[in-house]
């Protein structure tokens, strides 16, 4: 099967993929992939007609994506090319080929998830299923090797959809109802074994939700102290409904005075080792535990950039501490990228380290 996509856009606007990326992602989630994408100016009717005619000849399914108010005239042009009466239907069928006319953004993605995928499954008489593995901080070479091993085992029987954002990786393995269970289990063993140290879920559960589940299951109460992540860790956690039952407090101790007054970090440590140090991260996490209001703590301190502080320590350096009543564990990282990249990677890594200690 071949699938084409025609994106209608204002050529004066910056083209960043927004508007159609959600729809393509929804198709991928359903097990269907776009072979080629055409970007067409919304002001050039002739270009659309020519592109549509080309897609009609070469693709079994064509997805036309545009602003909602542009779809009616596009559909009329398409019907003219197909030599059929005009229609206001979202889906047009002609000579065993299917043409979808979808509004940009979430509305179009919702249609794909709710109707288009089910239609394509029925059209091709296949039932897609999936396995999902979630992991954090996997080295690029490691994931490359794991995927190579998995594909060597499965050949073209399974499809792999990999996405990664600030170190948080989602690997989706798609297969149909004819795939042997032994093959699927074998691939899963390869993936799980290769990514073992970095995995936090073998189901499609985001990291913040996974942490909430474990905190609740273990009867733990969490406190968070952040410096350079500026409340980002707490923000991620409070996106989860019900988190108030396991999260006691979050402190953004940006200034050294706050670290001393609110967390008990010693002035000596700050003077001798600096705010961005193993010792400061340790005392931040230990200070939360010492209050007696929590059973586990998480602390972050680092340099997000774009410039270093007056200590000469490198941009991207950070220390993350996870405190338990028995001990405090401190981890050192140097992340690369922009200020936002460094901060978001540190947030994901901090949550993953918390998961590793409480699982």
Secondary structure, DSSP 8 states (H G I E B T S, - for coil): --EEEEEEE-TTS---STTTHHHHHHHHHTT---SEEEEEETT-HHHHHHHHHHHHHH-SEEEEEE-GGGHHHHHHHHHHHHTS-----SEEEETTEEEEEEESTHHHHHHIIIIIHHHHHHHHT--EEEEEEEEES--HHHHHHHHHHHHHHHTTSSEEEEEEETTEEEEEEEEETTS-HHHHHHHHHHHHHHTGGGEEESSS--HHHHHHHHHHHHT--EEEEESTTTTHHHHHHHTSTTGGGTEEEEEE--SHHHHHHHH---HHHHHHT-SSSHHHHHHHHHHHHHTTS-SEEEEEEE--SSS--TT---TTEEEEEEEESS-EEEEEEE--S-HHHHHHHHHHHHHHHHHHHH-
